Amino acid sequence: MNAGPAGFHNAPVTKVVSFTCCVASIIIGMQGGVASCSLSYQAIVQKLHLWRLITSGFVFSSTPELMCGVYLLYYFRVLERQIGSNKHLVFVLFSMIFTTMCELISLVMFKDPISSGLAPGPYGLIFSSFVLFFYDIPVSKRFRIFNIQLSDKSFVYFAGLQLLLSSWKLSFIPGVCGVLAGFSYRLNVFCIRRIKFPEVVASTVARIFSPLLSRGQSNSGSRRNITTEIVNPTLGRQFQGGFPASALPLGPPVAPTEEAISTLVSMGFDRNLSTRALEQARYDITVATNLLLEAQSH
């Protein structure tokens, strides 16, 4: 599938989460403290090691899991480009909190049958993202290998299956909890899909992480991206009439680049409509996105 342009363009939340997981996993792994990051009945209920509720969501237990997990986090940046960084941040927090609660319930129910505890890492976020990836991201290519029908999304599922079974029961339980979190978000449990952070909170987060987010893009662009709301329109929907003339940049249209078109297509917009919007917006992806959304609402 087309995941859009390379890098974390228009995906600052994904960039922060991926960077945090990499740095935390490497530092804690070098110090041999991975075992102290996992969730276990004895550590949480009996010893009250409550810091594990946070560390268990960011630290991978091995290098192969780290590489596979960060690859999936990076690939799922397309989800943030679809719904916008503000709502994606809500999705990230909901997935991780919901998964942690489900893991605690499973530990209490089974009295921690695995003495070493569950595998640490952002399994909840990754496997809840698989639910949205399955329903909301269309297949762009299909092909056959040894008479087996596959699509461009199949390789992402293979990577997820490898991560799910990487530590057998240790990783399988967090993965299943993540899937439950994904379905809960998609079914809009607790009206979670309507929630978004106030603009002042989003601006504060952008300022705090601006040194990290500004690499490869301007600070102003980063602050704008984290507060931009993008809905997921139906792919290929045809809008009646042209785009509104309000808020269009002055000057003659500029031919859009393939990268700019790919960014809008990765959000779910039709390619031809994306090209037209970019031509009228004179290369400005944010203005083009607003034009597409405004045209959809009419």
C-alpha positions, -999 to +999 in steps of 0.1 A: +000+000+000+010+036-003+020+049+031+028+083+018+061+101+017+091+087+036+099+100+070+076+113+097+061+141+077+027+151+092+032+124+119+048+141+149+031+119+175+044+087+158+078+102+157+079+109+194+066+075+203+090+057+180+120+078+192+110+072+229+108+034+224+141+032+206+160+053+232+144+037+262+149+001+249+186+007+241+194+025+274+176+000+296+188-029+276+224-019+279+220-017+317+203-051+318+171-037+333+146-051+308+133-077+333+123-049+357+101-033+331+076-061+324+042-065+341+039-094+366+014-102+393+041-103+420+057-070+409+025-050+406+001-065+432+025-077+459+055-054+456+037-023+441+063-016+415+039+009+398+065+024+375+062-007+354+028+005+343+047+031+323+079+014+314+061-017+301+046+003+273+078+016+259+107-009+264+111-039+241+128-069+256+151-078+227+167-063+196+146-083+171+114-072+188+126-036+188+134-036+151+101-052+142+080-031+166+095+002+155+091-007+119+053-012+125+051+020+145+067+038+116+045+022+090+013+030+110+021+067+107-004+067+079-031+064+106-020+097+121-020+114+087-056+102+083-072+114+115-048+142+125-022+144+152-045+156+180-069+127+177-041+103+171-026+113+204-059+104+220-058+071+203-023+064+215-031+071+251-064+052+250-048+021+234-019+020+259-041+026+290-068+002+279-042-025+271-025-021+304-058-025+323-065-057+303-031-070+311-036-064+348-069-081+347-053-111+330-026-113+356-051-112+384-073-138+368-045-163+361-023-154+391+007-148+369+012-183+355+044-170+339+069-160+366+089-136+343+058-116+335+044-103+302+066-091+274+072-053+277+068-030+247+040-009+230+021-041+220-012-023+228-006+006+205+008-016+177-020-042+177-048-017+182-034+001+152-038-032+132-076-029+137-077+005+122-052-005+095-075-035+085-107-015+083-096+020+072-066+016+049-076+003+015-056-023-005-038-007-035-022-037-051-030-074-053-007-102-066-001-139-064+028-159-050+026-197-056-011-193-064-017-176-031-036-143-033-017-115-014-019-078-012+005-050-004-009-051+032+000-088+037+037-081+045+025-058+074+004-086+087+033-110+085+055-086+105+027-083+131+023-121+134+061-124+140+059-098+168+028-114+183+045-148+186+080-135+193+078-144+230+049-169+227+026-164+257+046-135+270+038-114+238+005-131+228-015-118+258-004-081+253-011-085+216-047-097+222-053-070+247-041-045+220-066-059+195-094-055+221-083-018+226-084-013+188-120-027+185-131-006+215-117+025+199-133+017+165-167+010+182-164+043+199-166+030+235-170+059+260-173+081+229-135+081+227-134+091+190-151+124+198-124+134+223-095+157+214-071+178+233-076+215+237-056+236+214-035+250+243-025+215+253-015+206+217+005+238+213+023+231+246+032+196+235+045+210+202+067+235+220+081+208+243+090+184+215+099+211+189+136+202+189+128+166+180+099+174+157+116+202+138+143+179+123+134+176+087+106+202+089+101+237+102+089+244+137+059+263+124+050+232+104+053+209+134+031+231+155+005+233+128+005+195+121-001+185+157-033+206+159-046+199+124-077+177+123-081+155+092-110+131+088-109+099+068-131+105+037-143+076+016-116+068-010-126+079-044-156+100-034-164+126-061-173+161-049-197+182-068-184+215-082-151+231-076-133+241-045-143+272-025-123+303-034-120+314+003-086+311+020-068+303-013-033+316-016-027+345-040-009+339-073-011+315-102-013+277-094+019+257-091+022+222-104+021+198-074+049+173-068+044+136-065+054+137-028+026+162-020+001+142-040+012+110-022+007+127+012-029+135+005-036+101-011-022+084+020-048+103+040-075+087+020-083+114-006-088+107-043-057+113-064-073+135-090-091+156-064-058+159-044-040+171-076-067+197-082-066+209-046-029+212-046-029+232-078-054+257-063-036+258-030-002+265-047+017+236-031+004+242+005-007+208+017-025+222+047-046+245+026-052+217+001-064+194+029-088+221+042-101+226+007-108+188+003-125+187+037-146+218+030-156+204-004-166+171+013-189+189+038-209+205+010 
